[in-house]
Amino acid sequence: MRYRILVLLALIFLSVGAKPAAAQQQRYIVKTNNGLSSVLNFCLSAGCQVQGALDGAIGKTYAVTSSNTNFLGNLVNGLLQLLERLLGITSVEADRLLAIPSGPKANPAAGLWDTTPVNYYGTTVWNGYVNQPATQIIELQNAQHGFGVSGTGIVADIDTGVDTTHPALSRVLVPGYDFTRNQPGASEWLDIAGMENGITSSDSQDEQPALVQQRTVAVLDQRTVAVLDGGPYADFGHGTMTAGLIHLAAPTAQILPLKAFSANGTGSLSNIIAALYYAAQHNAKVVNMSFDFPSTSPAFSAAVSYANGQGIILVASAGNEGTSTAVYPAASGSSSVVGIASTSDNDVRSSWSNYGNLDVWIAAPGENVVTTYPGGTYASASGTSFSCPLVTGTVDLMLDASSSLTQTKAASALANAIHLTPDINHGRLNVYMALQAWRQASRW
C-alpha cells in the first residue's frame, strides 16, 4: 500500500504543469532498468509518448516525445531519484541536434588527376586513390603485404550514409540502416530530390575537379556541382568519403553503413545512439565515428559501454576546432574510444586539428586525402573526419591478424606510432609499427 501511495504521489507531481504549452513535439531520451512498462507508466502521467527503443531488444533506452515545454523542469527536487526507486527510471535527457564539425577549405589533391585504373583487391579504382601520399606516409601497403592482412569481418560507419552503387565500395558493403528515416538502407542519394536513384560517373563527359563544399573537391560534372552547392547539402558525400578510407586501409573488410546524419550534416543524438547499438547487435567488430559533440550524455555513455562490453573497438575523430577542449566521443578515454587528430603530408599537426591528450590518442594524415565520392567518382577533403577512418581500417587489419584484439589492446598497439609533438600524444599512425606491436603482443 505504501509503495502505491508513493508511486501515486510521484506521478501526481509529474503531472503538475504537464499540459502542453506548445504544439511542437520535443524529443527526449529515457533510460530505465525496468523495461518498456516503466517508461509507459512514466509517460502516462508525465505527458509524453513512447516512440520506441533505441537499443533494440535490450529495452533499457527509449525515445519519447512531449509537447510540454517544461517537461524536464518537472523532474526536479530529487524526483528523478524517486522515479528510479519506484519505476526504475535512471535518466531523462533532451535529445540534441548535433552537427558534423565543419572542416577547413580543401585544395585539389594531385591524385584527382591520376585516374589511371588499377586493380585493388579485386576492384578497379583510381591510382590516385590507392597510391596517394597518405598511404605511403603511414606505410599502409608495406603493412598489408608484409603481414599478409587486408581486413576481416564487419566495420560499421556511423555517418551520412553511402553511395551504395559506387564501383569501389559496392562489393564490400553490407545492407545498412537509415535512422533518419527509420528504414533499411543507407543511401546518401535519398537526401537529394530528383537524384534518389543516384548518378554515375558515366552520366557526363565533362567531369573535372571542382569545389562542391568548403572542405571537399570532387571530380564531378558542372550540373551536379550546381545542384550540390548549398547549405542543405553541406555534408553530402561525407559518409561515402569515410567509407572509402576504411576500404582503402582494410580492402577486404565488409562495411556496414549506418545513416544517422542528413546531407546538411546534422543528426540527432538519439539516432547516433541507436546506430551504435545497431552496430553492436549486427556483428560489427569496429565502429568508425567521424563526428564530435561538446558534451557526452548518460544514454550515449551507456551505448559506448555496451559496445565495449561486446568486444567492439571504437574509433572517433578528435575535431577540427583547433583547441584542446574535450569533445566526445573522442574524449571518452582510450579504454572506451580511440581519438584521432590530423596531420599534414609534411608530418606536422594540422593547424585546425584538435590536440591534447583529452581528445587525441594518435593522429593520421587528414589533409587533402583522396577518397571515394558519390556518383562513382573520387574527391579530396580535409578534416579529422578523414584521419579517423584510416585508423579504423588499421584496427580491422589488426583483427585480421588476430581476433583476440580488444579496445585496450588496439589502443596499446596503435600507440606504437611516429612521435612528432606532444600535443598529438603518442604520435602519427604507422600501420606497419602498429601491426608489428600487435604481433609481438598476441604472438600470432
Secondary structure in CASP SS format (residue, H / E / C, confidence):
PFRMAT SS
TARGET T0000
AUTHOR 0000-0000-0000
METHOD secondary structure of the structure
MODEL  1
M C 1.00
R H 1.00
Y H 1.00
R H 1.00
I H 1.00
L H 1.00
V H 1.00
L H 1.00
L H 1.00
A H 1.00
L H 1.00
I H 1.00
F H 1.00
L H 1.00
S H 1.00
V C 1.00
G C 1.00
A C 1.00
K C 1.00
P C 1.00
A C 1.00
A C 1.00
A C 1.00
Q C 1.00
Q C 1.00
Q E 1.00
R E 1.00
Y E 1.00
I E 1.00
V E 1.00
K E 1.00
T E 1.00
N C 1.00
N C 1.00
G H 1.00
L H 1.00
S H 1.00
S H 1.00
V H 1.00
L H 1.00
N H 1.00
F H 1.00
C H 1.00
L H 1.00
S H 1.00
A H 1.00
G C 1.00
C C 1.00
Q E 1.00
V E 1.00
Q E 1.00
G E 1.00
A E 1.00
L C 1.00
D C 1.00
G H 1.00
A H 1.00
I H 1.00
G C 1.00
K C 1.00
T E 1.00
Y E 1.00
A E 1.00
V E 1.00
T E 1.00
S E 1.00
S C 1.00
N C 1.00
T C 1.00
N C 1.00
F C 1.00
L H 1.00
G H 1.00
N H 1.00
L C 1.00
V C 1.00
N C 1.00
G C 1.00
L H 1.00
L H 1.00
Q H 1.00
L H 1.00
L H 1.00
E H 1.00
R H 1.00
L H 1.00
L H 1.00
G C 1.00
I E 1.00
T E 1.00
S E 1.00
V E 1.00
E E 1.00
A E 1.00
D C 1.00
R C 1.00
L E 1.00
L E 1.00
A E 1.00
I C 1.00
P C 1.00
S C 1.00
G C 1.00
P C 1.00
K C 1.00
A C 1.00
N C 1.00
P C 1.00
A C 1.00
A H 1.00
G H 1.00
L H 1.00
W H 1.00
D C 1.00
T C 1.00
T C 1.00
P E 1.00
V E 1.00
N E 1.00
Y E 1.00
Y C 1.00
G C 1.00
T E 1.00
T E 1.00
V E 1.00
W E 1.00
N H 1.00
G H 1.00
Y H 1.00
V H 1.00
N C 1.00
Q C 1.00
P H 1.00
A H 1.00
T H 1.00
Q H 1.00
I H 1.00
I C 1.00
E C 1.00
L H 1.00
Q H 1.00
N H 1.00
A H 1.00
Q H 1.00
H H 1.00
G H 1.00
F H 1.00
G C 1.00
V C 1.00
S C 1.00
G C 1.00
T C 1.00
G C 1.00
I E 1.00
V E 1.00
A E 1.00
D E 1.00
I E 1.00
D E 1.00
T C 1.00
G C 1.00
V E 1.00
D C 1.00
T C 1.00
T C 1.00
H C 1.00
P C 1.00
A C 1.00
L C 1.00
S C 1.00
R C 1.00
V C 1.00
L E 1.00
V C 1.00
P C 1.00
G C 1.00
Y E 1.00
D E 1.00
F C 1.00
T C 1.00
R C 1.00
N C 1.00
Q E 1.00
P E 1.00
G C 1.00
A C 1.00
S E 1.00
E H 1.00
W H 1.00
L H 1.00
D H 1.00
I C 1.00
A C 1.00
G C 1.00
M C 1.00
E C 1.00
N C 1.00
G C 1.00
I C 1.00
T C 1.00
S H 1.00
S H 1.00
D H 1.00
S C 1.00
Q C 1.00
D C 1.00
E C 1.00
Q E 1.00
P E 1.00
A E 1.00
L E 1.00
V E 1.00
Q E 1.00
Q C 1.00
R C 1.00
T E 1.00
V E 1.00
A E 1.00
V E 1.00
L E 1.00
D C 1.00
Q H 1.00
R H 1.00
T H 1.00
V H 1.00
A H 1.00
V H 1.00
L H 1.00
D C 1.00
G C 1.00
G H 1.00
P H 1.00
Y H 1.00
A C 1.00
D C 1.00
F C 1.00
G C 1.00
H H 1.00
G H 1.00
T H 1.00
M H 1.00
T H 1.00
A H 1.00
G H 1.00
L H 1.00
I H 1.00
H H 1.00
L H 1.00
A H 1.00
A C 1.00
P C 1.00
T C 1.00
A C 1.00
Q E 1.00
I E 1.00
L E 1.00
P E 1.00
L E 1.00
K E 1.00
A C 1.00
F C 1.00
S C 1.00
A C 1.00
N C 1.00
G C 1.00
T E 1.00
G E 1.00
S E 1.00
L H 1.00
S H 1.00
N H 1.00
I H 1.00
I H 1.00
A H 1.00
A H 1.00
L H 1.00
Y H 1.00
Y H 1.00
A H 1.00
A H 1.00
Q H 1.00
H C 1.00
N C 1.00
A E 1.00
K E 1.00
V E 1.00
V E 1.00
N E 1.00
M E 1.00
S C 1.00
F C 1.00
D C 1.00
F E 1.00
P C 1.00
S C 1.00
T C 1.00
S C 1.00
P H 1.00
A H 1.00
F H 1.00
S H 1.00
A H 1.00
A H 1.00
V H 1.00
S H 1.00
Y H 1.00
A H 1.00
N H 1.00
G H 1.00
Q C 1.00
G C 1.00
I C 1.00
I E 1.00
L E 1.00
V E 1.00
A E 1.00
S E 1.00
A C 1.00
G C 1.00
N C 1.00
E C 1.00
G C 1.00
T C 1.00
S C 1.00
T C 1.00
A C 1.00
V C 1.00
Y E 1.00
P C 1.00
A H 1.00
A H 1.00
S H 1.00
G C 1.00
S C 1.00
S C 1.00
S C 1.00
V C 1.00
V E 1.00
G E 1.00
I E 1.00
A E 1.00
S E 1.00
T E 1.00
S C 1.00
D C 1.00
N C 1.00
D C 1.00
V C 1.00
R E 1.00
S C 1.00
S C 1.00
W C 1.00
S C 1.00
N C 1.00
Y C 1.00
G C 1.00
N C 1.00
L C 1.00
D C 1.00
V C 1.00
W C 1.00
I E 1.00
A E 1.00
A E 1.00
P E 1.00
G C 1.00
E C 1.00
N C 1.00
V E 1.00
V E 1.00
T E 1.00
T E 1.00
Y E 1.00
P C 1.00
G C 1.00
G C 1.00
T E 1.00
Y E 1.00
A E 1.00
S E 1.00
A E 1.00
S C 1.00
G C 1.00
T H 1.00
S H 1.00
F H 1.00
S H 1.00
C H 1.00
P H 1.00
L H 1.00
V H 1.00
T H 1.00
G H 1.00
T H 1.00
V H 1.00
D H 1.00
L H 1.00
M H 1.00
L H 1.00
D H 1.00
A H 1.00
S C 1.00
S C 1.00
S C 1.00
L C 1.00
T C 1.00
Q H 1.00
T H 1.00
K H 1.00
A H 1.00
A H 1.00
S H 1.00
A H 1.00
L H 1.00
A C 1.00
N C 1.00
A C 1.00
I E 1.00
H C 1.00
L C 1.00
T C 1.00
P H 1.00
D H 1.00
I H 1.00
N C 1.00
H C 1.00
G C 1.00
R E 1.00
L C 1.00
N C 1.00
V H 1.00
Y H 1.00
M H 1.00
A H 1.00
L H 1.00
Q H 1.00
A H 1.00
W H 1.00
R H 1.00
Q H 1.00
A H 1.00
S H 1.00
R C 1.00
W C 1.00
END
